[in-house]
Amino acid sequence: MPRDEGELLVDIATEALRRGPGLEVGSWCGRSTVLLGAAARAATAAGTDDGAPATVFTLDHHHGSEENQPGWEYHEPDLVDPRTGRIDTLPFLRATLVDAGLEDVVVPVVGHNTVVARHWRTPLGLLFVDGGHTDEHVGNDFDGFAPWVVPGGTLVIHDVFSDPAEGGQPPWRVHQRALASGAWRETAALGSLRALTRT
């Protein structure tokens, strides 16, 4: 995520996390998670609606998307667990949270999005969708968790490209579907980051 998008994410999340907890779908090794953790601290300092410290849940199965697997463009061999031969980014996420001092603010949730969504019951002030980038994955993230965003809460989608030459289309299609539903209005756009507020 480019620096300017990261700064905008922090600003948006700081305000949204005052309304309720946040959920990041797609932790990877925690770079954007640290930004959300910083936003949670700022939201707590500013005062949350319920007076409780702001919290961010971050969901990932930690085995990577298609493009992270061996032979694909974004494969990182150092993330492979030698015991299983599979990518496992959970230890890297945990180390990132320890190094950033965010273990009391960020709660890792390990599992597949559809399984977790089936049991999710927590209203959200913020939903940040940045997991798998296929139509199926982005659609499942939106369908499974967006209904839990409270009125006035915020949905942020990363890697939204209207031009196929710039990047994949699934996040853009979900962004368009959200707007067409009438339940969301766009409140910020920078680079490939889009923020929508629930009406």
JOFEN-V514618 format. One record per residue. BURIAL is I if it has 9 or more other C-alpha atoms within 8 Angstrom, else O. D_FIRST is the distance of its C-alpha to the first C-alpha in Angstrom with 1 decimal. Layout:
# JOFEN-V514618
burial->(BURIAL BURIAL)
d_first->(D_FIRST D_FIRST)
This chain:
# JOFEN-V514618
burial->(O O O O I I O I I I I I I I I I I I I I I I I I I I I I I I I I I I I I I I I I I I I I O O O I O O O O I I I I I I I I I I O I O O I I I O O I O O I O O O O I I O O O O O I I I I O I I O O I I I O O O I O O I I I O O O I O I I O I I O O O O O I I I I I I I I I O I O O O I I I I I I O I I I O I I I O O I I I I I I I I I O O O O O I I I I I I O I I O O I I O O O O I I I O O I I O I I I I I I I O)
d_first->(0.0 3.8 6.5 8.3 6.4 6.3 9.9 10.8 9.9 12.2 14.8 15.0 15.2 17.7 20.0 19.6 20.3 23.5 24.8 24.3 22.2 18.7 17.7 14.3 14.9 13.0 12.7 12.5 12.9 11.6 8.6 7.7 11.5 12.3 10.7 12.9 15.7 15.8 16.0 18.8 20.6 20.5 21.7 24.5 25.5 25.7 27.7 26.9 29.2 31.0 31.0 29.4 26.3 23.0 21.7 18.6 19.3 16.7 17.9 17.6 20.4 18.6 20.0 17.0 16.8 18.9 16.6 16.5 20.3 22.6 23.1 19.8 17.1 14.6 17.4 17.3 21.0 20.7 19.3 22.6 25.2 28.4 30.6 29.3 27.7 24.7 21.1 20.9 17.7 19.6 21.1 17.7 16.4 19.8 19.7 16.3 17.9 21.1 19.7 17.9 21.2 19.8 22.2 24.2 21.4 19.3 21.3 20.2 21.8 22.4 23.5 23.0 21.7 25.0 27.1 25.4 25.3 29.0 29.8 27.3 29.3 27.2 26.6 23.0 21.8 18.2 16.8 13.1 13.1 10.4 13.1 15.1 14.7 18.4 20.6 22.3 19.4 17.6 21.1 22.2 19.3 20.2 24.0 24.1 22.3 22.1 25.9 25.4 23.4 26.1 27.3 25.2 22.3 18.8 16.9 13.2 12.0 8.6 8.9 12.1 13.7 17.4 18.1 18.5 18.2 14.5 13.6 15.2 17.3 17.6 14.9 16.5 19.9 19.3 18.1 21.3 23.4 22.4 23.3 26.5 27.6 28.3 26.9 23.6 23.0 19.8 19.2 15.9 13.8 11.2 9.5 8.9 9.0 12.7 14.8 18.4 21.3 24.0 27.3)
